[in-house]
């Protein structure tokens, strides 16, 4: 039984493909477009469940009767938003070594907005919020118009202030995952 659960866990992790810090692009309304076209990006956040409340064995998400919740948050609610930018695929940032067996994402004081990045806006929970009772990963959504950019392939970049201790946040990018790509055509 233990082997089956372990194998199933590995398949789910490989299939889902969320980036470092368990936040990533789940889906986009389109993967190609021209400047002015509207795109809807949905992020999934595995650490954005509400904090747990209740005694051990009876814990549940704050404000709900049942469902997944986050232990150890000391009542801190999930992030209100994530900054979202685009960067040319060839200029996507790479993680750096931050320990003998660890790689860490780049850190910035705010969402990347200067060249080579183009800031798109803040992804926020859907209207009505996320409901953990169904067990679905919390979602954050941003709908934007493709800005005037040089034609080519771009990667989404997520800025996560909750992913780092102290000031600033992590720059999360997964240029190898197609769901993170946007191809901009000439307008």
C-alpha positions in Angstrom: 0.0 0.0 0.0 2.8 2.4 0.9 4.5 1.9 -2.5 1.2 2.6 -4.3 0.7 5.9 -2.4 4.3 7.0 -3.0 4.0 6.2 -6.7 0.7 8.0 -6.9 2.2 11.1 -5.1 5.1 11.2 -7.6 2.8 11.0 -10.6 0.6 13.8 -9.2 3.6 16.0 -8.5 5.1 15.4 -11.9 1.7 16.0 -13.6 0.8 19.2 -11.8 4.2 20.8 -12.3 3.8 23.8 -10.0 7.0 25.8 -9.6 9.1 26.5 -6.6 7.2 27.5 -3.5 4.1 25.7 -4.8 2.7 28.5 -6.9 2.5 28.4 -10.6 0.5 28.9 -13.8 -2.4 26.4 -13.9 -4.0 27.6 -17.2 -4.3 30.4 -19.7 -7.2 31.3 -22.0 -4.7 31.4 -24.9 -1.1 30.8 -25.5 -0.6 33.1 -28.5 -1.9 36.5 -29.4 -1.3 40.0 -30.7 -1.0 43.2 -28.7 -4.4 44.2 -27.5 -5.7 40.6 -27.3 -7.2 39.6 -23.9 -5.6 36.8 -21.9 -6.9 35.2 -18.7 -4.1 33.6 -16.5 -5.0 31.3 -13.6 -2.4 30.7 -11.0 -2.6 27.8 -8.5 -1.2 28.2 -5.0 -0.6 25.1 -2.9 0.2 27.1 0.3 -2.8 29.4 0.0 -5.3 27.4 1.9 -6.8 29.2 4.9 -5.2 28.8 8.3 -6.3 25.8 10.4 -8.5 26.2 13.5 -9.8 23.7 16.0 -8.2 21.1 18.2 -5.9 18.3 16.8 -8.0 15.7 15.0 -10.8 18.3 14.3 -8.9 21.0 12.4 -10.6 22.7 9.6 -10.0 25.9 7.5 -11.0 29.1 9.2 -14.5 30.0 8.2 -15.4 26.5 6.8 -16.6 23.2 8.3 -14.1 21.0 6.5 -11.4 21.0 3.8 -7.6 21.4 3.6 -6.0 24.1 5.7 -2.5 25.3 6.5 -0.8 24.5 9.8 1.8 26.8 11.4 0.5 30.0 9.9 -0.4 31.4 13.3 -3.6 32.7 11.8 -2.0 34.5 8.9 -4.3 34.5 5.9 -3.2 33.5 2.5 -1.6 36.1 0.2 -4.0 38.7 -1.2 -2.4 38.7 -4.6 0.6 37.8 -6.7 2.4 40.1 -9.1 2.6 38.8 -12.7 5.0 39.9 -15.4 6.3 38.7 -18.8 9.9 38.2 -19.8 11.4 37.1 -23.1 11.9 33.4 -22.8 15.7 33.8 -23.6 16.0 36.2 -20.7 14.1 34.3 -18.1 15.9 34.4 -14.7 17.5 31.2 -13.4 17.7 30.0 -9.8 20.9 30.4 -7.9 22.7 28.0 -5.5 21.7 28.8 -1.9 23.0 25.7 -0.1 25.0 22.5 -0.8 21.9 20.8 -2.3 19.5 23.7 -2.9 18.6 26.1 -5.6 16.6 29.3 -4.8 14.7 31.7 -7.0 15.9 35.2 -7.6 14.7 37.8 -5.0 13.5 41.3 -5.8 11.9 44.1 -3.7 8.7 44.2 -5.9 7.2 42.6 -9.0 9.7 42.9 -11.9 8.7 45.8 -14.1 11.8 47.2 -15.7 13.5 45.8 -18.9 13.5 43.0 -19.9 10.3 42.5 -17.9 6.8 43.8 -18.6 4.6 44.1 -15.5 1.0 42.9 -16.2 -0.8 43.4 -12.9 -1.9 41.5 -9.8 -3.5 38.1 -9.9 -6.2 38.0 -7.2 -8.6 35.3 -5.9 -11.7 34.8 -8.1 -14.9 36.8 -7.3 -16.4 35.2 -4.2 -13.0 33.9 -3.1 -11.6 30.3 -3.0 -13.7 27.6 -1.3 -11.4 25.0 0.4 -14.3 22.6 1.2 -14.0 21.0 -2.3 -10.2 20.5 -1.8 -9.3 22.4 -5.0 -6.0 24.3 -5.0 -6.7 28.0 -4.3 -6.7 30.0 -7.5 -5.6 33.6 -8.4 -6.7 35.2 -11.7 -5.5 38.0 -13.8 -7.1 39.1 -17.1 -4.9 41.5 -19.1 -4.4 42.8 -22.7 -1.2 41.7 -24.3 1.0 44.8 -24.2 2.9 46.1 -27.2 6.0 43.8 -27.2 8.4 42.6 -29.8 7.0 39.4 -31.5 8.4 36.3 -29.9 8.1 33.8 -27.0 7.7 35.1 -23.4 7.4 33.4 -20.1 5.1 34.4 -17.2 6.9 35.5 -14.1 5.2 35.4 -10.7 6.3 37.7 -7.9 5.6 36.1 -4.5 6.2 38.2 -1.4 5.0 35.4 0.9 7.7 33.0 -0.5 10.6 34.8 1.2 11.3 35.9 4.8 12.0 39.5 5.3 11.6 42.3 2.7 11.0 41.6 -0.9 9.9 38.4 -2.6 10.7 35.6 -4.9 10.7 35.7 -8.7 9.2 32.4 -9.8 9.4 31.3 -13.4 9.3 28.0 -15.2 10.5 28.6 -18.8 10.4 24.8 -19.5 6.7 24.5 -18.9 4.6 25.3 -22.0 1.7 26.5 -19.8 4.0 29.3 -18.7 4.6 30.6 -22.3 2.9 33.3 -24.2 3.8 33.8 -27.9 3.3 37.4 -29.0 2.5 37.9 -32.7 3.0 41.1 -34.6 0.1 43.5 -34.2 
